[in-house]
């Protein structure tokens, strides 16, 4: 079955999950950081101080997620949508009207928890359960929602904020969530997808359904996170400090924002490639290679000052993002099954959120004490090289464990 036939046969479920990841953009770092300059100016914050506030709010959302994320195992995707979309809209309104540091922290907490975390958690958990044999295709199509948001929202927000102000732009975000996203997504995901006779058998399936405590006692679970969390940490860190990077290199912020489109194009392309490869070989088999483009991306951005390096960086980052986005949605059900997938994914997403909190805070502190930002980016590339070796070991160990069982 071609990807177009697959999409036409499953447009309802793919479309609903796609919109969940698309509108999760309002809680993603790349979107929030578009207001970073105005926030620092109005609240009188340094790069490090704002990074610390962002870290605290995001850490709190990560601590909440293991408890809140379990609701996807207890309620339907439509019910979860009706819970989380209004809360994300509330966070957008908080950004528009907050004037105190405490309110700012609460606002970022709501955006991160219900945007980045819960919208994605709901979308990918539902998709993994709806599809087994075609999980790679399904997850790849759903995660394109993230990439589409990264492609269109930075330019739209910069344009709209220039016309009506950055705070009014956040009011508009809340209105779009309530009057468009909420009713449309709820309608699309209101009916669960049943397994169809035409669905082929999956290449790799979990031997049994692991509980969350069992998964947390598995050493390979933690080793796997060493690699799986790297794209979130690195991408979030660089996007959060994009204004500082642009000022440091003497680039145009508008031109840099346009480079997100390059990243989105490459991400979408390699998301689809990764989806086909997952269905053919399995997600576990692809683990050793997905960080190679990310390491090269860091070396380019850290070592070159010309603005073209931003576009090369975005292309390589998009390549790695395409693979990692698909793997992050497909690898967990292959290893641990689907019965307790929501609870297990809540931990992995919480760890991802934790890393996206630690990155901006740590890097902001290093910037404040005078550590070269370029050197920090190169260090991230070296980390990816080491993680590739660890992923090779993990992949072989998981394949051997499944074969033995």
N, C-alpha and C positions, 0 to 999 in steps of 0.2 A: 504494500500500500504506500503510495507516494505521500509526501507531507501535505500536499494540497487536498488529496482525498481524505486523509486523516483529519485535517482541520475542518473540512466541510461536514464530516460525519460527527464531529465532536465540538462544533463551534460554540455551543451553549456553555459547556463547562470550561473550555479553554478561554473563551471570551471573559467569563466571570472572574476566573483566576488571574487572567492577564490584567484586568482593570484593578484588581487588588494590588498587584505589584506596581502597576503604573502610578496609582495614587498614593502608594507608600512613599513616593518621592517627596511629599511634603514633610516627612519626618526623616529624610536622609540628609547626611552631612553636606553633600554637594549643594543641596537646595538651601538649607539653613545658613550655610556659610556665605551665600550671596548677600545676606544682610549683615555679615560680620563687621564690615567697616562702620556702618551706621550704628550698630549695637555698641561697639567699642567707643564710638564718639559720644553717643548719648549717655552712656553709663560711666564714661571715664575709665575704661579698662585698657590695660596693656594686652599684648598678644598672649602672654603667659597667664594673666588673670582671667581673660575670657576662656582660654583653653582649660583652665582649672575648673571654672564654673560649668563648662560644657562636659568635662570629665565627671564631675560630681553628679550632674543630672543624668548622664548616660549610665553611670555605674548604678544609680538607684533604679533605673529602668531594667538593667541587667539583673539586679537582685530580685526584682518583682516578677520577672518573666518565668522562672521555673515554677512558680505558683500559678500565675495567670495563664501561662501557655497551655496548661493541662485542659483548659476549657474546650480545646479543639477535639479532645477525645470524648467529651461529654455532650457537646451540642453540635448541631448541624452547621455546615459552612454558612448558611443563610442567617442562622441565629447569631453566630459569632460576628458576622458582618454588621448586624444591627446593633451589636454592643460596641464595636471598636471604631467604626467610622464616625459616629457622633463625638466620641472622645478625641479623635484626631482633629475634628473640626473645632472642638473646644480649645485644643492646643494652639491652633492657628489664630483663633480670636485672642488668646492670651498673648501671642507675639504682637498682635496689633495694638493691644491696649495696656500692656504691662509697663510700669514706670519704676518699679523697685527691683532690686537684685533678687530678692526672695521670689517675687512673681516671675522673674526671668528664669530662674532655676526650675520652678514648677512648670513653666511653659515648655522649656526644652525637654523636661522629663516626659510630659504628655506626648510631645511630638515624636520623641525617640521610641517610647514604649508602644504607642498605638500606631505609629507610622512605620518606621523601619522594622520593628520587631513583630508586632501582632498581625499587621496586614500581610507581611511575607509569610509568617507562620501559618496563617489561615490558608493562604493560596497554595503553598507547596505541600502542606500536609494533605489537604483535600486532593490535590493532583496526584500525589503518590498513591493514594488509596483508590482513586478512580481508575488509574491505569497501572498495569503491571508489565505486560510484554512491550508496550509502547511508551513506557515511562520516560525514556530518553527524549523522544519526540515531544511528549506532553510537557515535560518540565522545561525543555528548551523554548517552546513557544510561550509558556507562561512567564519565564524569566525575562523574555524580551520586553515585558512591561517595564522592568527596571531600566533597561537600556533606552527605551523610547522616552521615558521620563527624563533621563540624563541628556538626551539629545534635544528635546524641545523646551523643557522648563527653564533652563538657565537663560536662554535668549529671551523667552517670553517674559520672565520675571524682570530681567534688566530693563526691557522695553516698557513694561507696565509700571514698574516702580519709578522710572523716569517721568512717566506721564501723570501718575496719581499719588506717588509717594510710596515708600516701602511698607509703611504700616497699613495703608489702605489696600495694598496688594495682598497682604495676609488676610484681610477681611474677605477679599474676593476668593481666596483659596478655600476659606470655610464655607462660603456660599456654594461653590462648585461641589464640595464634598457632600453637603446636605441635600442639595436640590438635583444633583445629577448622579454622583457616584453611589450614594446609598440606595436609592430605588432601583437603579439599573443592575447593580451587582447582586442585590438581594433577589431580584427576579431571576437572574441567570443561574444562580447557584441553588435555587430553592428546591431543585429536584436532583437527587443523587444519581450518578451514572452507574448502571449495572454492567457487569461483565458481559461482553457480546460473544456470540459463537465465532465470529470472524477474528477475534483477538488471538494472535499467535502465542505460543508459550514463551515466557521470558528466558533469556540466556542464563541468568543467575538469580536464584531466589534464596532468601534466608532459610536455613535449616529449620529454624523455629522462631517464634516471636519472643524476643527478649523483653524483660521488664526493665524499667529505668535503673533500679539498683544493680541489676546484673550488668547492664551496659557500663555503668560507672565503675564497676570492678574490673572491667576488661582493659588491660594495658594498651591494647591496640586502639581503643577508643581515644585515649589521650594522645597517643603518638599521631593518630590521624589528624587531630586538631592542630598539631604543630604546622602542618601544611595547609589545611583547609581554612584556617583563620588568617593566613598571611595576606591574601588579596584585600580583605576587609580592613585590616590594620593599615596597610600601606596606602591603599586608595583613599581611605577616609582621612588619614593624616595629611596627605598632599592636597586633597581637595579642601580641607578645613583651612589650611594656610595658603590657599591659592592667591589671596590678595597680597600676602607678604611675599610670596614667590614672584609675583608679577612686579611688585615694587622693587624687589631685590635685583631682578634681572633687567629692569627698565622696559618691560613689555607692556602691551596694551591689554587691559582687562577684557575688552570686547573681543579682541582677537583670541585671547586665551579661552574665553567662553565658547567661541566658535569651534575650538578644538574638541569640545565635548561631542560634537557631531561626528568627528572622525572616530572617536572612541566608540560611539554608539554603532556606527556602521560596521566596524570590525567586530565588536561584541556580538551584534546580531548575526553576522555571518558565521562566526565561530561557535555561537550558541547552537545554531542549526547543525553545523558539522559535528559538534560534540554530542548532540542528541542522537544523530544517526549512529555515531561510533559507540555510544553507550548501549543502544539497542542491539548492535552487532557483536560487541566484545564484552560489555559490562562496564559499569562505572569504576569498579575496583581495578580493572586492568589498565585504566587510563591515568591512575594516580601519579605514576612516576614523572610525567612530562608536563603537567599543566602549569607549573611554576617557572618553567624555563623562559617564556616570553616576559614574565613579570620581572625576573632578575635583569634581563637585558633592558627593559624599560627604565628601571632604576639607574642603571649604569649610564644610559643616554642622558636622562634628565639631570643626574648629578654631575656629569662630566662636561656638558655642553651649555654655553651661555646664550647661543643664538636662539631666536624664537622658533625656528623650525624644529628644535628639539622637543618643544611642547607637542607638536603634531606627531612626531615619531614616537614619543612617550605614550601618547593617547592611543596610537595604533597598536603598539605592543601590549599596553595595558588592556585594551579591548580584546585582544587575542586571548590573553590569560583569563580575563573576566568571563569570556564566552565559555571556556572550558570549566572554570571554577563554579560559575553560576549553575550550570547543568549538573555538575558533580555534587554540589552541595544539596541539591534537591533529590538526586537519584541514589547516592551512595548509602545513605542511612537505611532505607528499606531493604536494600540488597543484603546488608549485614545483619540488621536487627529485626526485620519484619515490619508489619504495619499495625498490629494490634495496639501497641503502646507507642506508636510513632510520634504522636503529639507530645507526649511527656519527654521522650528522648530528644526530639527536635527542640523542645523548649530549652534544654540544657545547651545544645549546640548553638542555638540562636542567642541565648544569654551570654555565652562565651564570646560569640562574634560581637555582640553589642559591647561587652566589656572591653574587647580589643579596640573597637572604634572609639571608646572613651579614653583608654589609656594612650592611644596614639597622639591625638591633639594635645592632651595635657602634658605628656612627657616631652614631645617635640617643642611645644610652646615654652616650657621651662628651660630646655636646652638652648633655645633661641635667646631667651632673656639673659642667660649666663654667658653668651658669646660663642657657643658651639656652632660651627659652620653648618648651614642648612644643607649645602651640597654634600658635605661629608656624611650627614645623617641619611640622605637619600641613597648614597652609595652603600652604606652599611646595611640598608634594607635589602639591596640587591644581593649582597653577600649572604644574608640570612636565607634568601630564597634558594641559593645554591646548596646550602647545607640541608635545607628542608627537602630538596629533590631527592637527596640520598635517603633520607628518612622515609619518604613516601615510597621509594622503591622497595625498601624492607617491608613496610606495612602491606603493600600490595601483594607481595609474594607470600607473606604470612597469612593473609586473609584467604587467598586462593587455595593455599594448602589446607587451611582449617576447614573450608567448605568441602574440599575434595575428600578429606579424611572422614568428615561427618557423613 
